[in-house]
Amino acid sequence: MEGSRLVPPKDAITGGFSDGADFISYIVSGLLIGLVLDWVFGTAPIMTILWLLAGFGVGFYRMWRRSEHLDQEGRERSHGV
């Protein structure tokens, strides 16, 4: 019972699709925020484009940070063998 976990790891629950879903959610969130702001302020495509680009930027940044974490985790595992 010493090595067992009460809560399964995140990948066991999501099947590893969580990172891609996060990336898409940032893009869709940026798109929706931009559309709403364009509707409120009447600035046609400007806010949509800006917020969509911001969503892409945040999505890529988060994926980059996640890949650094995975790279570090891989190095720790390979040196521990």
C-alpha positions in Angstrom: 0.0 0.0 0.0 3.1 2.2 0.4 3.5 2.9 -3.4 -0.2 3.2 -4.3 -1.9 6.5 -4.8 -5.4 7.4 -3.8 -5.8 9.9 -6.7 -4.7 8.6 -10.2 -2.3 10.8 -12.2 -3.8 13.4 -14.5 -2.8 11.5 -17.7 -4.6 8.4 -16.5 -7.9 10.4 -16.3 -7.6 12.5 -19.4 -5.8 10.1 -21.6 -3.1 12.6 -22.4 -5.4 14.9 -24.3 -5.4 17.6 -21.7 -2.5 19.7 -23.1 -4.1 19.9 -26.6 -7.5 20.8 -25.1 -5.8 23.5 -23.0 -4.2 24.9 -26.2 -7.5 25.0 -28.1 -9.3 26.5 -25.1 -7.0 29.5 -25.0 -7.6 30.1 -28.7 -11.3 29.7 -28.4 -11.4 31.9 -25.3 -9.5 34.7 -27.1 -11.8 34.4 -30.1 -14.9 34.7 -27.9 -13.6 37.6 -25.9 -12.6 39.4 -29.1 -16.1 38.8 -30.6 -17.8 40.1 -27.5 -15.6 43.2 -27.3 -16.2 43.9 -31.0 -19.9 43.6 -30.5 -19.8 45.9 -27.4 -17.5 48.6 -28.9 -18.4 48.2 -32.5 -14.8 47.8 -33.6 -15.5 45.1 -36.2 -12.5 42.8 -36.6 -9.9 44.6 -34.6 -10.6 43.1 -31.1 -11.3 39.7 -32.5 -7.9 39.6 -34.3 -6.0 41.0 -31.3 -7.6 38.6 -28.8 -7.3 35.7 -31.2 -3.5 36.4 -31.5 -3.3 36.7 -27.7 -5.0 33.3 -27.4 -2.5 31.8 -29.7 0.3 33.5 -27.8 -0.8 32.2 -24.5 -1.5 28.7 -25.9 2.0 28.4 -27.4 3.6 29.9 -24.2 1.8 27.4 -22.0 2.8 24.5 -24.3 6.4 25.7 -24.3 6.4 25.8 -20.5 4.8 22.3 -20.3 7.5 20.9 -22.7 10.2 22.3 -20.5 8.7 20.6 -17.5 8.5 17.3 -19.4 12.1 17.7 -20.6 13.3 18.2 -17.1 11.2 15.3 -15.8 12.8 13.1 -18.6 16.3 14.1 -17.6 15.6 13.3 -13.9 14.3 9.9 -14.8 17.1 9.0 -17.2 19.8 10.0 -14.6 18.1 8.1 -11.9 18.5 4.8 -13.7 
